[in-house]
Amino acid sequence: MAIITLRDIETNNNLRVKSVIDPGIKFDASGKFEIIKNIKWMFEDTELELPTEFHDTLNHAKLDQYVGLQYVIIKIETN
């Protein structure tokens, strides 16, 4: 699980988002299944999911990288 601190460039406020693994099952035509890990990103304080267009950027996060037009990554924490 990762926690990323974002700075809102309009308000200069910081907010934290966290990654959560949401497991799923994928079945094929022969009945075999595979467990897949879907990574979701949520605001740490409200537990609301971030818009999906931010997920790929957060999955490959780098310091000082913009997330959309409003946020910039200022800290990355991993377990």
MODELLER restraints for C-alpha pairs under 7 A, 6 or more apart:
rsr = mdl.restraints
at = mdl.atoms
rsr.add(forms.Gaussian(group=physical.xy_distance, feature=features.Distance(at['CA:1:A'], at['CA:19:A']), mean=5.45, stdev=0.5))
rsr.add(forms.Gaussian(group=physical.xy_distance, feature=features.Distance(at['CA:1:A'], at['CA:20:A']), mean=6.39, stdev=0.5))
rsr.add(forms.Gaussian(group=physical.xy_distance, feature=features.Distance(at['CA:1:A'], at['CA:78:A']), mean=6.21, stdev=0.5))
rsr.add(forms.Gaussian(group=physical.xy_distance, feature=features.Distance(at['CA:1:A'], at['CA:79:A']), mean=6.06, stdev=0.5))
rsr.add(forms.Gaussian(group=physical.xy_distance, feature=features.Distance(at['CA:2:A'], at['CA:18:A']), mean=5.65, stdev=0.5))
rsr.add(forms.Gaussian(group=physical.xy_distance, feature=features.Distance(at['CA:2:A'], at['CA:19:A']), mean=5.40, stdev=0.5))
rsr.add(forms.Gaussian(group=physical.xy_distance, feature=features.Distance(at['CA:2:A'], at['CA:77:A']), mean=5.65, stdev=0.5))
rsr.add(forms.Gaussian(group=physical.xy_distance, feature=features.Distance(at['CA:2:A'], at['CA:78:A']), mean=4.48, stdev=0.5))
rsr.add(forms.Gaussian(group=physical.xy_distance, feature=features.Distance(at['CA:2:A'], at['CA:79:A']), mean=6.58, stdev=0.5))
rsr.add(forms.Gaussian(group=physical.xy_distance, feature=features.Distance(at['CA:3:A'], at['CA:16:A']), mean=6.67, stdev=0.5))
rsr.add(forms.Gaussian(group=physical.xy_distance, feature=features.Distance(at['CA:3:A'], at['CA:17:A']), mean=5.67, stdev=0.5))
rsr.add(forms.Gaussian(group=physical.xy_distance, feature=features.Distance(at['CA:3:A'], at['CA:18:A']), mean=4.36, stdev=0.5))
rsr.add(forms.Gaussian(group=physical.xy_distance, feature=features.Distance(at['CA:3:A'], at['CA:19:A']), mean=6.57, stdev=0.5))
rsr.add(forms.Gaussian(group=physical.xy_distance, feature=features.Distance(at['CA:3:A'], at['CA:76:A']), mean=6.10, stdev=0.5))
rsr.add(forms.Gaussian(group=physical.xy_distance, feature=features.Distance(at['CA:3:A'], at['CA:77:A']), mean=5.09, stdev=0.5))
rsr.add(forms.Gaussian(group=physical.xy_distance, feature=features.Distance(at['CA:3:A'], at['CA:78:A']), mean=6.40, stdev=0.5))
rsr.add(forms.Gaussian(group=physical.xy_distance, feature=features.Distance(at['CA:4:A'], at['CA:16:A']), mean=5.63, stdev=0.5))
rsr.add(forms.Gaussian(group=physical.xy_distance, feature=features.Distance(at['CA:4:A'], at['CA:17:A']), mean=5.36, stdev=0.5))
rsr.add(forms.Gaussian(group=physical.xy_distance, feature=features.Distance(at['CA:4:A'], at['CA:18:A']), mean=6.32, stdev=0.5))
rsr.add(forms.Gaussian(group=physical.xy_distance, feature=features.Distance(at['CA:4:A'], at['CA:73:A']), mean=6.98, stdev=0.5))
rsr.add(forms.Gaussian(group=physical.xy_distance, feature=features.Distance(at['CA:4:A'], at['CA:75:A']), mean=5.68, stdev=0.5))
rsr.add(forms.Gaussian(group=physical.xy_distance, feature=features.Distance(at['CA:4:A'], at['CA:76:A']), mean=4.60, stdev=0.5))
rsr.add(forms.Gaussian(group=physical.xy_distance, feature=features.Distance(at['CA:4:A'], at['CA:77:A']), mean=6.14, stdev=0.5))
rsr.add(forms.Gaussian(group=physical.xy_distance, feature=features.Distance(at['CA:5:A'], at['CA:14:A']), mean=6.56, stdev=0.5))
rsr.add(forms.Gaussian(group=physical.xy_distance, feature=features.Distance(at['CA:5:A'], at['CA:15:A']), mean=5.65, stdev=0.5))
rsr.add(forms.Gaussian(group=physical.xy_distance, feature=features.Distance(at['CA:5:A'], at['CA:16:A']), mean=4.40, stdev=0.5))
rsr.add(forms.Gaussian(group=physical.xy_distance, feature=features.Distance(at['CA:5:A'], at['CA:17:A']), mean=6.42, stdev=0.5))
rsr.add(forms.Gaussian(group=physical.xy_distance, feature=features.Distance(at['CA:5:A'], at['CA:73:A']), mean=6.09, stdev=0.5))
rsr.add(forms.Gaussian(group=physical.xy_distance, feature=features.Distance(at['CA:5:A'], at['CA:74:A']), mean=5.76, stdev=0.5))
rsr.add(forms.Gaussian(group=physical.xy_distance, feature=features.Distance(at['CA:5:A'], at['CA:75:A']), mean=5.00, stdev=0.5))
rsr.add(forms.Gaussian(group=physical.xy_distance, feature=features.Distance(at['CA:5:A'], at['CA:76:A']), mean=6.51, stdev=0.5))
rsr.add(forms.Gaussian(group=physical.xy_distance, feature=features.Distance(at['CA:6:A'], at['CA:14:A']), mean=5.56, stdev=0.5))
rsr.add(forms.Gaussian(group=physical.xy_distance, feature=features.Distance(at['CA:6:A'], at['CA:15:A']), mean=5.34, stdev=0.5))
rsr.add(forms.Gaussian(group=physical.xy_distance, feature=features.Distance(at['CA:6:A'], at['CA:16:A']), mean=6.09, stdev=0.5))
rsr.add(forms.Gaussian(group=physical.xy_distance, feature=features.Distance(at['CA:6:A'], at['CA:71:A']), mean=5.85, stdev=0.5))
rsr.add(forms.Gaussian(group=physical.xy_distance, feature=features.Distance(at['CA:6:A'], at['CA:72:A']), mean=5.44, stdev=0.5))
rsr.add(forms.Gaussian(group=physical.xy_distance, feature=features.Distance(at['CA:6:A'], at['CA:73:A']), mean=4.65, stdev=0.5))
rsr.add(forms.Gaussian(group=physical.xy_distance, feature=features.Distance(at['CA:6:A'], at['CA:74:A']), mean=5.72, stdev=0.5))
rsr.add(forms.Gaussian(group=physical.xy_distance, feature=features.Distance(at['CA:7:A'], at['CA:13:A']), mean=5.68, stdev=0.5))
rsr.add(forms.Gaussian(group=physical.xy_distance, feature=features.Distance(at['CA:7:A'], at['CA:14:A']), mean=4.43, stdev=0.5))
rsr.add(forms.Gaussian(group=physical.xy_distance, feature=features.Distance(at['CA:7:A'], at['CA:15:A']), mean=6.43, stdev=0.5))
rsr.add(forms.Gaussian(group=physical.xy_distance, feature=features.Distance(at['CA:7:A'], at['CA:71:A']), mean=5.36, stdev=0.5))
rsr.add(forms.Gaussian(group=physical.xy_distance, feature=features.Distance(at['CA:7:A'], at['CA:72:A']), mean=5.34, stdev=0.5))
rsr.add(forms.Gaussian(group=physical.xy_distance, feature=features.Distance(at['CA:7:A'], at['CA:73:A']), mean=6.52, stdev=0.5))
rsr.add(forms.Gaussian(group=physical.xy_distance, feature=features.Distance(at['CA:7:A'], at['CA:74:A']), mean=6.64, stdev=0.5))
rsr.add(forms.Gaussian(group=physical.xy_distance, feature=features.Distance(at['CA:8:A'], at['CA:14:A']), mean=6.23, stdev=0.5))
rsr.add(forms.Gaussian(group=physical.xy_distance, feature=features.Distance(at['CA:8:A'], at['CA:70:A']), mean=5.69, stdev=0.5))
rsr.add(forms.Gaussian(group=physical.xy_distance, feature=features.Distance(at['CA:8:A'], at['CA:71:A']), mean=4.65, stdev=0.5))
rsr.add(forms.Gaussian(group=physical.xy_distance, feature=features.Distance(at['CA:8:A'], at['CA:72:A']), mean=6.83, stdev=0.5))
rsr.add(forms.Gaussian(group=physical.xy_distance, feature=features.Distance(at['CA:9:A'], at['CA:70:A']), mean=5.65, stdev=0.5))
rsr.add(forms.Gaussian(group=physical.xy_distance, feature=features.Distance(at['CA:9:A'], at['CA:71:A']), mean=5.80, stdev=0.5))
rsr.add(forms.Gaussian(group=physical.xy_distance, feature=features.Distance(at['CA:10:A'], at['CA:70:A']), mean=6.80, stdev=0.5))
rsr.add(forms.Gaussian(group=physical.xy_distance, feature=features.Distance(at['CA:16:A'], at['CA:43:A']), mean=6.14, stdev=0.5))
rsr.add(forms.Gaussian(group=physical.xy_distance, feature=features.Distance(at['CA:16:A'], at['CA:44:A']), mean=5.59, stdev=0.5))
rsr.add(forms.Gaussian(group=physical.xy_distance, feature=features.Distance(at['CA:17:A'], at['CA:41:A']), mean=6.49, stdev=0.5))
rsr.add(forms.Gaussian(group=physical.xy_distance, feature=features.Distance(at['CA:17:A'], at['CA:42:A']), mean=5.40, stdev=0.5))
rsr.add(forms.Gaussian(group=physical.xy_distance, feature=features.Distance(at['CA:17:A'], at['CA:43:A']), mean=4.38, stdev=0.5))
rsr.add(forms.Gaussian(group=physical.xy_distance, feature=features.Distance(at['CA:17:A'], at['CA:44:A']), mean=5.04, stdev=0.5))
rsr.add(forms.Gaussian(group=physical.xy_distance, feature=features.Distance(at['CA:18:A'], at['CA:41:A']), mean=5.55, stdev=0.5))
rsr.add(forms.Gaussian(group=physical.xy_distance, feature=features.Distance(at['CA:18:A'], at['CA:42:A']), mean=5.43, stdev=0.5))
rsr.add(forms.Gaussian(group=physical.xy_distance, feature=features.Distance(at['CA:18:A'], at['CA:43:A']), mean=6.43, stdev=0.5))
rsr.add(forms.Gaussian(group=physical.xy_distance, feature=features.Distance(at['CA:18:A'], at['CA:44:A']), mean=5.94, stdev=0.5))
rsr.add(forms.Gaussian(group=physical.xy_distance, feature=features.Distance(at['CA:19:A'], at['CA:39:A']), mean=6.37, stdev=0.5))
rsr.add(forms.Gaussian(group=physical.xy_distance, feature=features.Distance(at['CA:19:A'], at['CA:40:A']), mean=5.61, stdev=0.5))
rsr.add(forms.Gaussian(group=physical.xy_distance, feature=features.Distance(at['CA:19:A'], at['CA:41:A']), mean=4.55, stdev=0.5))
rsr.add(forms.Gaussian(group=physical.xy_distance, feature=features.Distance(at['CA:19:A'], at['CA:42:A']), mean=6.47, stdev=0.5))
rsr.add(forms.Gaussian(group=physical.xy_distance, feature=features.Distance(at['CA:20:A'], at['CA:39:A']), mean=5.68, stdev=0.5))
rsr.add(forms.Gaussian(group=physical.xy_distance, feature=features.Distance(at['CA:20:A'], at['CA:40:A']), mean=5.22, stdev=0.5))
rsr.add(forms.Gaussian(group=physical.xy_distance, feature=features.Distance(at['CA:20:A'], at['CA:41:A']), mean=6.20, stdev=0.5))
rsr.add(forms.Gaussian(group=physical.xy_distance, feature=features.Distance(at['CA:21:A'], at['CA:37:A']), mean=6.00, stdev=0.5))
rsr.add(forms.Gaussian(group=physical.xy_distance, feature=features.Distance(at['CA:21:A'], at['CA:38:A']), mean=5.69, stdev=0.5))
rsr.add(forms.Gaussian(group=physical.xy_distance, feature=features.Distance(at['CA:21:A'], at['CA:39:A']), mean=4.69, stdev=0.5))
rsr.add(forms.Gaussian(group=physical.xy_distance, feature=features.Distance(at['CA:21:A'], at['CA:40:A']), mean=6.32, stdev=0.5))
rsr.add(forms.Gaussian(group=physical.xy_distance, feature=features.Distance(at['CA:22:A'], at['CA:37:A']), mean=5.94, stdev=0.5))
rsr.add(forms.Gaussian(group=physical.xy_distance, feature=features.Distance(at['CA:22:A'], at['CA:38:A']), mean=4.97, stdev=0.5))
rsr.add(forms.Gaussian(group=physical.xy_distance, feature=features.Distance(at['CA:22:A'], at['CA:39:A']), mean=6.02, stdev=0.5))
rsr.add(forms.Gaussian(group=physical.xy_distance, feature=features.Distance(at['CA:22:A'], at['CA:40:A']), mean=6.85, stdev=0.5))
rsr.add(forms.Gaussian(group=physical.xy_distance, feature=features.Distance(at['CA:23:A'], at['CA:35:A']), mean=6.78, stdev=0.5))
rsr.add(forms.Gaussian(group=physical.xy_distance, feature=features.Distance(at['CA:23:A'], at['CA:36:A']), mean=5.73, stdev=0.5))
rsr.add(forms.Gaussian(group=physical.xy_distance, feature=features.Distance(at['CA:23:A'], at['CA:37:A']), mean=4.68, stdev=0.5))
rsr.add(forms.Gaussian(group=physical.xy_distance, feature=features.Distance(at['CA:23:A'], at['CA:38:A']), mean=5.86, stdev=0.5))
rsr.add(forms.Gaussian(group=physical.xy_distance, feature=features.Distance(at['CA:24:A'], at['CA:35:A']), mean=5.73, stdev=0.5))
rsr.add(forms.Gaussian(group=physical.xy_distance, feature=features.Distance(at['CA:24:A'], at['CA:36:A']), mean=5.16, stdev=0.5))
rsr.add(forms.Gaussian(group=physical.xy_distance, feature=features.Distance(at['CA:24:A'], at['CA:37:A']), mean=6.33, stdev=0.5))
rsr.add(forms.Gaussian(group=physical.xy_distance, feature=features.Distance(at['CA:25:A'], at['CA:33:A']), mean=6.48, stdev=0.5))
rsr.add(forms.Gaussian(group=physical.xy_distance, feature=features.Distance(at['CA:25:A'], at['CA:34:A']), mean=5.68, stdev=0.5))
rsr.add(forms.Gaussian(group=physical.xy_distance, feature=features.Distance(at['CA:25:A'], at['CA:35:A']), mean=4.63, stdev=0.5))
rsr.add(forms.Gaussian(group=physical.xy_distance, feature=features.Distance(at['CA:25:A'], at['CA:36:A']), mean=5.95, stdev=0.5))
rsr.add(forms.Gaussian(group=physical.xy_distance, feature=features.Distance(at['CA:26:A'], at['CA:33:A']), mean=5.41, stdev=0.5))
rsr.add(forms.Gaussian(group=physical.xy_distance, feature=features.Distance(at['CA:26:A'], at['CA:34:A']), mean=5.16, stdev=0.5))
rsr.add(forms.Gaussian(group=physical.xy_distance, feature=features.Distance(at['CA:26:A'], at['CA:35:A']), mean=6.33, stdev=0.5))
rsr.add(forms.Gaussian(group=physical.xy_distance, feature=features.Distance(at['CA:26:A'], at['CA:36:A']), mean=6.95, stdev=0.5))
rsr.add(forms.Gaussian(group=physical.xy_distance, feature=features.Distance(at['CA:27:A'], at['CA:33:A']), mean=4.35, stdev=0.5))
rsr.add(forms.Gaussian(group=physical.xy_distance, feature=features.Distance(at['CA:27:A'], at['CA:34:A']), mean=6.54, stdev=0.5))
rsr.add(forms.Gaussian(group=physical.xy_distance, feature=features.Distance(at['CA:41:A'], at['CA:49:A']), mean=5.76, stdev=0.5))
rsr.add(forms.Gaussian(group=physical.xy_distance, feature=features.Distance(at['CA:41:A'], at['CA:50:A']), mean=5.69, stdev=0.5))
rsr.add(forms.Gaussian(group=physical.xy_distance, feature=features.Distance(at['CA:41:A'], at['CA:55:A']), mean=6.44, stdev=0.5))
rsr.add(forms.Gaussian(group=physical.xy_distance, feature=features.Distance(at['CA:42:A'], at['CA:48:A']), mean=5.33, stdev=0.5))
rsr.add(forms.Gaussian(group=physical.xy_distance, feature=features.Distance(at['CA:42:A'], at['CA:49:A']), mean=4.18, stdev=0.5))
rsr.add(forms.Gaussian(group=physical.xy_distance, feature=features.Distance(at['CA:42:A'], at['CA:50:A']), mean=5.40, stdev=0.5))
rsr.add(forms.Gaussian(group=physical.xy_distance, feature=features.Distance(at['CA:43:A'], at['CA:49:A']), mean=6.38, stdev=0.5))
rsr.add(forms.Gaussian(group=physical.xy_distance, feature=features.Distance(at['CA:43:A'], at['CA:50:A']), mean=6.72, stdev=0.5))
rsr.add(forms.Gaussian(group=physical.xy_distance, feature=features.Distance(at['CA:54:A'], at['CA:67:A']), mean=6.29, stdev=0.5))
rsr.add(forms.Gaussian(group=physical.xy_distance, feature=features.Distance(at['CA:54:A'], at['CA:68:A']), mean=6.77, stdev=0.5))
rsr.add(forms.Gaussian(group=physical.xy_distance, feature=features.Distance(at['CA:57:A'], at['CA:67:A']), mean=6.52, stdev=0.5))
rsr.add(forms.Gaussian(group=physical.xy_distance, feature=features.Distance(at['CA:63:A'], at['CA:73:A']), mean=5.32, stdev=0.5))
rsr.add(forms.Gaussian(group=physical.xy_distance, feature=features.Distance(at['CA:63:A'], at['CA:74:A']), mean=5.65, stdev=0.5))
rsr.add(forms.Gaussian(group=physical.xy_distance, feature=features.Distance(at['CA:63:A'], at['CA:75:A']), mean=6.48, stdev=0.5))
rsr.add(forms.Gaussian(group=physical.xy_distance, feature=features.Distance(at['CA:64:A'], at['CA:72:A']), mean=5.77, stdev=0.5))
rsr.add(forms.Gaussian(group=physical.xy_distance, feature=features.Distance(at['CA:64:A'], at['CA:73:A']), mean=5.07, stdev=0.5))
rsr.add(forms.Gaussian(group=physical.xy_distance, feature=features.Distance(at['CA:64:A'], at['CA:74:A']), mean=5.83, stdev=0.5))
rsr.add(forms.Gaussian(group=physical.xy_distance, feature=features.Distance(at['CA:65:A'], at['CA:72:A']), mean=5.54, stdev=0.5))
rsr.add(forms.Gaussian(group=physical.xy_distance, feature=features.Distance(at['CA:65:A'], at['CA:73:A']), mean=5.45, stdev=0.5))
rsr.add(forms.Gaussian(group=physical.xy_distance, feature=features.Distance(at['CA:66:A'], at['CA:72:A']), mean=4.30, stdev=0.5))
rsr.add(forms.Gaussian(group=physical.xy_distance, feature=features.Distance(at['CA:66:A'], at['CA:73:A']), mean=6.37, stdev=0.5))
